[in-house]
Amino acid sequence: CSGSAPIQNIGAYGVELQDVCEYVDILCLDTYTVKRLSKEECLFGYRDSIFKHALYGKAIVVAIGLTLPKEWQPCNHYGPLKSLAADTLSPRTIFDEVCAIRSSKLPDPRVQGNAGSFFKNPVITKDHFDRLLALYPNIVGYESNDMIKVAAGWLIDQCQFKGVTEGGAQVHPNQALVIINYDEASAVDILKLAERVRQSVLNKFDIRLEHEVRFMGRECETNLDKALESLA
């Protein structure tokens, strides 16, 4: 089961689904026929695809096709994986390291209610990044198609939000990118905390965070802005 892989164009540590995807088979809900979309037709972007836009609610993903190299090619140029010794690299080494990193950063939703990374890593221009770099020499960013992808967790952490609560919702004490259900949080608690985080990052860095989690309203999917408007 491919799950949300092509819908979200999932990725981590320098690799995204679009890097290995050959095609996606979908069931068209208007004709009940199966159609194959090429990678190009999927319009993959950062945590984005055609399935969130033109095909939203119009198709069901039934299969995906992947193109993998016959000879293993390590991808260890991103984040903590850079520290792995080249002479000990293997698929198992990288797999185990990624699992360990994820486990240390993301709380188990079976124990502590959460939806993983709450915000996307923002992508900004190099000029914007250079201006921030002059002010914050330790800012975390990576090149991405002539732009710079900045670590949202770092931005939030610089705004001193780790452990901050709003009602029963809390920014995770160890991972600023995750909002957890700390004590029977309501939807309003989560919305208000998310907006506090977003506004603080905007004020400090002139970067507007986009939420990665999806919001469901009473009747259909919504977003953070619309949900906040309903509270006014």
C-alpha positions, 0 to 999 in steps of 0.5 A: 500500500502506497498510503499518502506517499504520492499525495504528499510526495513524502520525503526525509533526509534529502530524498523524496518520493519523486526521486524514485517514482516512475508512475502512479495508478489512480482510480478515476471516480467519475468514470471508475476507470484506472489511469496511469500518470507519469511522474511528470503528470503528478506535478510533484512539489515539496509535500505537494502534488496534483492529488492535492489540487486538480485531482483532489477528491476525484481519484484514489491512488491504487498503485505506484511504480518505483525505479530503483538503481540496481547498485546501491547509491548511498544518500548521506549528504543531508543533516545528521547522516553526514556524520556517518563514516564512509567506510562503514556505510551500508543500506542497513546502517543508513536505515538504522540511523534514520529510524533512530533519528526519527524515533528520538525526534518524533514522539510515538503517537500511540503514547503522546497524541500528535500528527508528526511534523506540524509545519513544512520546512519553508523554502526561501530565496538565497537573498532572504537566507543570506540576510538571515545568515548575517543575523543568525550564523547558525541558521539551518538551511539546505539548497533546494532548486536554486532556493534554500529550504530552512529547518522550521524546527530551528526557526520555532526553537529560536522563538523559544517555543519548546514546551510552551502550552496553550490549554491542553496543547503543547509544543513538544519539549524536545522537538519544536516542529511537533505539537502534542496533545499534552492534556486533553487538548481541544481543537481550539487549543491546537489552532491557537498554539499553531497561530502563536508559533506561526506569528512569532516566526513571521515577526522574527524571520519574515517567514510565514510557515505553512502547516503540513498537517491537514485540517478537517472541518465539520463537512470538508477539509479546511486550513489553519487560516479558515479555521481561525476565522471561524473562531472570530 
